[in-house]
């Protein structure tokens, strides 16, 4: 009689343990699903980060290219300005023969055709 009671108690404990084990397995499966979702999210975030890094590198390269172009254009402007400033444009009036052909008139006078030398 007593053995049978102990056997029933042991069976009850075993059933309770099995129920607890099933609950733990369900929790484990849920945790594994969450882990997989987190891993997918992490991979997506990594891909976005890599894409952002590529875009950042491209922007940096474009910025450097623009700086180079600006510097080249500034050097060209300086070169042209220097050429212009160093040019000597002295024409004596004896070198120009004025004709009577009028190209236009304005508030300051007339513009006529002239022949150089």
Backbone bond lengths (Angstrom), bond angles and torsions (degrees), N, CA, C in turn:
res aa  C-N    CA-C-N  psi(-1)  N-CA   C-N-CA  omega(-1)  CA-C   N-CA-C  phi
1 X - - - 1.441 - - 1.536 109.32 -
2 X 1.265 114.29 -49.58 1.464 119.57 -178.33 1.529 110.03 -65.90
3 X 1.283 117.46 -38.09 1.457 122.23 179.03 1.527 109.60 -65.35
4 X 1.288 115.67 -37.94 1.455 120.13 179.88 1.538 110.43 -67.21
5 X 1.296 116.98 -37.05 1.463 121.68 178.26 1.518 109.00 -67.23
6 X 1.324 116.38 -43.03 1.468 120.43 178.88 1.527 109.85 -64.48
7 X 1.339 115.52 -38.85 1.462 119.90 178.65 1.531 110.01 -63.88
8 X 1.308 117.54 -41.99 1.458 121.58 179.14 1.535 110.38 -66.03
9 X 1.311 117.26 -39.83 1.462 121.22 178.11 1.531 109.71 -65.29
10 X 1.319 115.15 -41.79 1.467 119.31 179.46 1.518 109.92 -64.88
11 X 1.325 117.32 -41.43 1.464 121.12 177.84 1.528 110.64 -63.90
12 X 1.300 115.87 -39.67 1.467 119.44 177.95 1.522 110.18 -64.31
13 X 1.332 115.76 -43.27 1.466 119.83 178.18 1.536 109.92 -63.36
14 X 1.331 116.17 -40.28 1.462 120.69 179.12 1.524 110.04 -63.13
15 X 1.318 116.82 -44.30 1.465 119.99 178.03 1.524 111.08 -62.25
16 X 1.311 116.00 -41.80 1.465 120.42 178.43 1.519 109.68 -63.24
17 X 1.302 117.47 -42.31 1.466 122.10 178.59 1.531 110.09 -63.83
18 X 1.329 116.42 -40.33 1.461 119.75 178.52 1.530 110.73 -64.83
19 X 1.311 116.91 -40.61 1.463 121.11 177.39 1.527 109.72 -62.45
20 X 1.320 116.01 -45.15 1.467 120.53 178.65 1.530 110.23 -62.34
21 X 1.324 117.17 -40.94 1.465 121.69 179.50 1.527 109.63 -62.63
22 X 1.337 116.97 -42.89 1.464 120.42 178.48 1.530 110.79 -63.27
23 X 1.312 116.89 -40.60 1.466 120.69 178.27 1.527 110.48 -62.97
24 X 1.338 115.89 -42.41 1.464 120.22 178.87 1.525 109.83 -65.11
25 X 1.336 117.59 -39.32 1.464 120.24 178.64 1.526 111.13 -64.55
26 X 1.336 117.31 -40.23 1.465 121.05 176.44 1.527 109.97 -62.04
27 X 1.327 117.01 -44.93 1.465 120.97 177.98 1.525 110.43 -61.82
28 X 1.333 116.35 -39.42 1.470 120.84 179.18 1.523 109.99 -64.14
29 X 1.317 117.18 -43.02 1.468 120.50 178.63 1.529 110.87 -63.62
30 X 1.317 116.38 -42.58 1.469 120.14 178.11 1.523 110.38 -62.32
31 X 1.324 115.99 -41.52 1.463 120.46 178.84 1.526 110.76 -64.80
32 X 1.339 116.89 -38.45 1.464 120.33 178.64 1.524 110.73 -65.71
33 X 1.323 116.89 -39.79 1.472 120.63 176.82 1.518 109.74 -62.66
34 X 1.319 117.19 -44.54 1.464 121.13 178.34 1.525 110.69 -61.75
35 X 1.331 115.94 -40.07 1.462 120.27 178.97 1.523 110.31 -63.73
36 X 1.327 117.17 -43.21 1.463 119.95 178.15 1.527 111.12 -62.91
37 X 1.316 116.80 -42.90 1.465 120.09 177.85 1.526 110.73 -61.66
38 X 1.311 115.52 -41.75 1.467 120.25 178.75 1.525 110.63 -64.33
39 X 1.330 117.22 -39.85 1.466 120.57 178.70 1.530 111.00 -65.10
40 X 1.327 116.52 -41.20 1.470 120.10 177.50 1.523 109.59 -62.46
41 X 1.319 116.53 -46.09 1.466 120.69 178.77 1.529 110.71 -60.61
42 X 1.321 115.94 -41.41 1.468 120.64 179.11 1.532 110.29 -62.80
43 X 1.326 117.34 -43.61 1.466 120.62 179.60 1.527 111.00 -64.54
44 X 1.332 116.20 -40.39 1.466 119.36 177.29 1.524 110.62 -63.11
45 X 1.321 115.69 -42.64 1.463 120.28 179.07 1.525 110.59 -64.34
46 X 1.313 117.27 -39.95 1.469 120.80 177.44 1.522 110.74 -62.40
47 X 1.341 116.41 -42.74 1.463 120.37 179.01 1.527 110.37 -62.57
48 X 1.322 116.71 -41.80 1.465 120.57 177.94 1.526 110.61 -63.61
49 X 1.316 115.93 -40.81 1.461 120.08 179.02 1.526 110.53 -62.60
50 X 1.316 116.75 -44.31 1.461 120.14 179.21 1.520 110.67 -62.84
51 X 1.320 116.80 -41.72 1.462 120.28 178.29 1.522 110.55 -63.23
52 X 1.323 116.45 -41.47 1.462 120.76 177.85 1.527 110.84 -63.71
53 X 1.326 116.72 -39.28 1.463 119.93 178.22 1.520 111.26 -64.91
54 X 1.331 116.83 -40.35 1.466 120.13 177.65 1.525 109.85 -63.40
55 X 1.337 116.63 -43.76 1.461 120.55 178.59 1.527 111.03 -62.94
56 X 1.327 116.10 -40.49 1.463 120.57 178.97 1.527 110.54 -63.43
57 X 1.331 116.26 -41.99 1.467 119.59 177.87 1.518 110.64 -63.58
58 X 1.340 117.07 -40.87 1.458 120.44 179.24 1.523 110.74 -64.59
59 X 1.325 116.06 -41.67 1.471 120.00 178.38 1.527 110.03 -63.65
60 X 1.321 116.74 -41.42 1.467 120.09 178.42 1.526 110.57 -62.77
61 X 1.335 116.38 -41.51 1.463 120.26 179.02 1.529 110.12 -65.71
62 X 1.336 116.66 -43.57 1.467 120.00 177.72 1.520 110.78 -61.02
63 X 1.338 116.62 -41.80 1.462 121.07 179.03 1.526 110.15 -61.60
64 X 1.321 116.95 -43.72 1.467 120.66 179.65 1.520 110.23 -64.95
65 X 1.349 116.46 -41.38 1.467 119.94 178.08 1.531 110.77 -61.15
66 X 1.339 115.84 -42.39 1.468 119.27 178.74 1.522 111.36 -64.66
67 X 1.332 116.76 -40.70 1.470 119.49 177.77 1.524 110.43 -60.99
68 X 1.327 115.46 -41.21 1.462 119.85 179.56 1.522 110.40 -64.15
69 X 1.336 116.80 -44.14 1.464 119.91 179.33 1.518 111.48 -63.50
70 X 1.335 116.94 -41.60 1.471 120.78 179.31 1.523 109.52 -62.20
71 X 1.327 116.66 -44.16 1.460 119.57 -179.56 1.533 110.66 -64.27
72 X 1.343 117.15 -41.52 1.465 119.84 178.07 1.526 110.78 -62.36
73 X 1.344 116.79 -41.74 1.465 120.12 179.64 1.525 111.02 -67.84
74 X 1.332 116.76 -37.64 1.467 119.24 176.76 1.530 110.59 -63.95
75 X 1.320 116.53 -40.05 1.464 119.97 177.79 1.522 110.75 -64.86
76 X 1.345 117.21 -39.93 1.457 121.06 177.88 1.531 110.44 -64.65
77 X 1.334 117.15 -42.61 1.467 121.01 177.70 1.532 109.99 -61.18
78 X 1.316 116.14 -44.88 1.471 120.19 178.62 1.525 110.48 -60.72
79 X 1.331 116.42 -43.36 1.466 121.08 -179.81 1.528 110.15 -62.77
80 X 1.341 117.31 -46.01 1.463 120.52 -179.75 1.525 111.40 -66.12
81 X 1.331 115.79 -40.24 1.469 119.57 178.90 1.535 109.86 -62.96
82 X 1.326 116.33 -42.51 1.464 120.29 179.26 1.522 110.33 -62.91
83 X 1.346 116.99 -43.02 1.467 120.03 178.21 1.533 110.49 -61.38
84 X 1.346 115.31 -43.66 1.453 119.34 -178.76 1.521 111.07 -64.17
85 X 1.325 115.86 -44.07 1.463 119.93 -177.93 1.526 111.66 -67.10
86 X 1.313 116.67 -30.00 1.464 120.08 -178.44 1.527 112.85 -88.44
87 X 1.322 117.62 -7.19 1.463 120.04 -179.89 1.531 109.31 -74.70
88 X 1.333 115.08 138.43 1.464 120.98 179.76 1.518 107.76 -108.55
89 X 1.321 115.14 113.14 1.455 121.49 -177.40 1.536 109.16 -114.21
90 X 1.284 114.40 70.35 1.460 118.15 179.27 1.527 107.75 -109.01
91 X 1.328 114.55 117.40 1.461 120.22 177.66 1.535 106.32 -121.74
92 X 1.312 115.40 125.15 1.472 119.52 178.89 1.518 108.73 -84.43
93 X 1.324 115.42 148.69 1.458 119.40 -175.30 1.529 111.80 -64.95
94 X 1.340 117.67 -23.20 1.461 120.22 178.19 1.522 111.41 -69.39
95 X 1.361 117.45 -17.79 1.463 121.51 -178.23 1.533 112.00 -86.87
96 X 1.337 118.40 -7.87 1.454 121.80 -176.72 1.531 109.07 -116.49
97 X 1.342 116.01 126.42 1.477 121.56 174.57 1.518 106.99 -102.55
98 X 1.321 118.05 117.87 1.449 123.19 -177.70 1.519 109.33 -85.15
99 X 1.326 117.01 136.09 1.471 121.76 174.74 1.526 108.12 -100.16
100 X 1.300 115.54 177.73 1.458 120.61 178.23 1.532 112.25 -92.82
101 X 1.354 116.65 -0.06 1.468 120.45 179.61 1.530 109.69 -72.60
102 X 1.345 115.58 120.81 1.468 121.72 -178.81 1.532 108.44 -97.04
103 X 1.307 116.13 123.38 1.466 121.77 177.78 1.520 111.34 -84.56
104 X 1.328 116.55 -29.85 1.453 119.69 -179.48 1.508 110.42 178.83
105 X 1.344 114.27 167.72 1.465 119.62 178.52 1.520 107.98 -130.58
106 X 1.301 115.07 154.51 1.448 120.21 -179.39 1.509 110.68 -153.80
107 X 1.307 115.75 -170.85 1.456 121.36 -178.13 1.522 112.75 -65.49
108 X 1.290 118.48 -19.68 1.459 120.97 -177.25 1.522 112.32 -104.41
109 X 1.332 115.72 -6.30 1.459 116.94 177.92 1.508 111.64 142.13
110 X 1.346 113.93 -154.76 1.457 119.76 -178.55 1.522 109.60 -109.44
111 X 1.362 113.60 152.04 1.462 120.26 173.15 1.510 106.28 -110.06
112 X 1.364 114.48 119.92 1.461 120.76 -177.68 1.508 109.69 -115.28
113 X 1.344 113.60 161.85 1.470 120.48 176.02 1.513 108.09 -78.86
114 X 1.333 113.64 132.13 1.450 118.75 175.77 1.509 109.87 -124.46
115 X 1.333 116.66 150.82 1.467 121.47 179.11 1.512 107.29 -114.20
116 X 1.330 114.91 124.47 1.469 121.43 -177.58 1.517 108.58 -84.18
117 X 1.327 116.68 125.10 1.457 128.00 178.06 1.467 109.61 58.64
